[in-house]
Amino acid sequence: MTPSPAITADNPVLRVSPAAPAEAAAYVGASLALHADVSDVAAALAADGDPGLVLLDSRSTESWDQGHIPGAVHLPTALIAGRASGLLDPAVPVVTYCWGPGCNGAARAALALAGLGYRVKEMLGGFEYWVREGFAFETRQGPGRRAADPLTAPAGSGDCGC
């Protein structure tokens, strides 16, 4: 067995020791309980039958009109408290999304929904990565689709290849 490298101030990755395996497993498990990958959401929505979730777009009407995921429910974050009970079944998990990784709108929507008693996940990458991975979307003008960005999805695979 090769000895572990010394943890020193000279190594920027290991300046702080890695977490113990149990601590890492708990953290990563909690993260996966709260997040969903774009490819996994697409696969769930494309499968035959009930996907077992509701996909919620938490952006403004103007953003929704520019493009949204087919089948998503549109409910801007500011309206969640007053409208969620009329649109969402508390027994069905809700996956939220917003623009992309630089936006925390999906996290704010998930927080608002969790506060109302809904089980939630945030779709990492948001609408930006949905489009970049080559999945179909809808706009006010009609349906759209772009070629997958090879930096986000292996050519022709339709998923991240993980």
Beta strands, then each sheet from edge to edge (+ up, - down):
strand 1: 35-37
strand 2: 54-57
strand 3: 73-74
strand 4: 94-97
strand 5: 120-124
strand 6: 137-139
strand 7: 142-144
sheet 1: 1+ 5+ 4+ 2+ 3+
sheet 2: 6+ 7-
end
